[in-house]
Amino acid sequence: MRPFPEPVPITRPLVPDLARLSARLASVLGSRQLSNGGAQHAELEAALAGLTRVDHVALTASGTTALILALAALGRRGDEVLTTPYTFAATTNAIAWAGMTPVFCDVDADDWTLSPDALRAALTPRTRGILAVHTYGIPCRVHAIERFAREHGLFVVYDAAHAFGVERGGESALAWGDASCVSFHATKLLHTGEGGAVFTRSAATHARLDRLRNFGLFARDGEFEVGLNGKMSELSAALGLCVLDEVAREITRRGALVVRYQDHFRGVPGLRHVGPPAGVAPNHQYFVLAIDAARFGRTRDEVWEALRAANVHARRYFHPLTSAVPAWAGVPSARPENLPRAHAAAKEALCLPLFGDLGTDVVDRIAEVVLHTAALERAA
Ligand SMILES: Cc1ncc(COP(=O)(O)O)c(C=O)c1O
C-alpha cells in the first residue's frame, strides 16, 4: 500500500479567521495591558462560565498549571492522592509538583477511566483526595467516585484536559467534583496556544485559585503564600475567544469522521471504538481504538508500525502508564499486579488522526491500512 505523500498528523489546531484575531490583538495592544487579567481574559472567563453554567472559571497558563493549582487549593503538601496511571504525564506530574504523592488505582476494563472499586483498597490515613481523568472526554463514574469521596472526607479534582464541550443530561462535565481542570493546549479542541482553566462551583475555592495563580499574593502589601505564576496572558485569551466561535462546528465535523471510522471498524473481531456511552454529548477530542491482538490477529504495535510506514501519525495514547516510568515504578501502588486493567489498556490503545478538516478519503485510507494489517478489506 502506497504511503501518504505528506505526513498525516494526529491532530491539527483550529486556526481562527485572521481578521477577527487581528481586531482583538489590536485592542490588546492598544490597551497596553498584556497580562494580569485584562479585558480579553475577563471576557473569556465569562464566556466559559456562561457556556458551561459553572459559576467560577480561573484561566491558567496550561492544563498542567490548572491541575497543580487545583490540588494546592484543595489539599496540602504531604497528602496522598488516589489517581489513575492510565493518563498523560501531566496528571501524575501535577500531583508531585503540588508536593503530594500519587497512589495508583486500576481503571475499568470498558472505558479505561478510574475504577471506583479500586479506591477502597488504596485508602490510608494520609489520603486526602482523588484526581480522576475523563480519559478521551469519556466521563468517569462520577457518582460512585464522589460518593466514596464524601464517605471518607476527600476532595475530588477531575483532570478534564480532554473534556471541554462534553455534557451529560444537559450538564457540563466541568460542573462535577470540587474542581475540573481543562487544557487549552493547541492539540485540544478549544485552545489558546498554551493554556488551561480550573472550573469550580465554589466561590471560596475560586478565590484561593485566584491568589495561588498570582504568586500566592494577597491583595495587601505584597504578603503571600506559596503560589506560582500560573496566569494566562491577554494574547492567549484573545486567541481563545476567536477559537471558541469555531468549536461547535468543529465538533460536528469531527462527529461525521468518527461515524466514518466506526463504519469501517464495526463488527471487526478484536477492534473496539473506545468512546463515551449513550447519553453523553461527546466532543470528539480523540478517536481511539482498542486492539485485542488475540482476536484481531495483529498487535496494537504492529498496527501502529504499519500506520507509521504509511506516513500516518497515530499515537499509542497512553503508553507507557505513568506508574511505569522510573520516577514512580518503585512505589507499592505501581506494582503491575495492582493495575492489570491499566496495563492491558496501555497495550491495546491506538489513537487515530482526527481533526475537522481531515478528508474523508484520508479516513478511508487509514482504515484500509489498519484492516490490511490483518488481511481484511475495508467497508466499501
Ligand atoms: C490527561 C491530560 N492531563 C493534563 C494535560 C496537560 O495539559 P497541558 O498540556 O495544557 O499542560 C494533558 C495534555 O495533553 C492531558 O492529556
The ligand as an SDF file (V2000), in Angstrom:
LIG
                    3D

 16 16  0  0  0  0  0  0  0  0999 V2000
   -4.9240   13.9270   30.5530 C   0  0  0  0  0  0  0  0  0  0  0  0
   -4.1210   15.2010   30.4560 C   0  0  0  0  0  0  0  0  0  0  0  0
   -3.9570   15.9440   31.5520 N   0  0  0  0  0  0  0  0  0  0  0  0
   -3.2610   17.0980   31.5410 C   0  0  0  0  0  0  0  0  0  0  0  0
   -2.6920   17.5650   30.3710 C   0  0  0  0  0  0  0  0  0  0  0  0
   -1.8490   18.7990   30.4220 C   0  0  0  0  0  0  0  0  0  0  0  0
   -2.3330   19.8760   29.7030 O   0  0  0  0  0  0  0  0  0  0  0  0
   -1.3050   20.9950   29.1940 P   0  0  0  0  0  0  0  0  0  0  0  0
   -0.5700   20.4230   28.0260 O   0  0  0  0  0  0  0  0  0  0  0  0
   -2.2130   22.1220   28.8110 O   0  0  0  0  0  0  0  0  0  0  0  0
   -0.4110   21.3490   30.3340 O   0  0  0  0  0  0  0  0  0  0  0  0
   -2.8440   16.8410   29.1860 C   0  0  0  0  0  0  0  0  0  0  0  0
   -2.2450   17.3410   27.9400 C   0  0  0  0  0  0  0  0  0  0  0  0
   -2.3570   16.7900   26.8810 O   0  0  0  0  0  0  0  0  0  0  0  0
   -3.5690   15.6140   29.2340 C   0  0  0  0  0  0  0  0  0  0  0  0
   -3.7180   14.8540   28.1310 O   0  0  0  0  0  0  0  0  0  0  0  0
  1  2  1  0
  2  3  1  0
  2 15  2  0
  3  4  2  0
  4  5  1  0
  5  6  1  0
  5 12  2  0
  6  7  1  0
  7  8  1  0
  8  9  2  0
  8 10  1  0
  8 11  1  0
 12 13  1  0
 12 15  1  0
 13 14  2  0
 15 16  1  0
M  END
$$$$
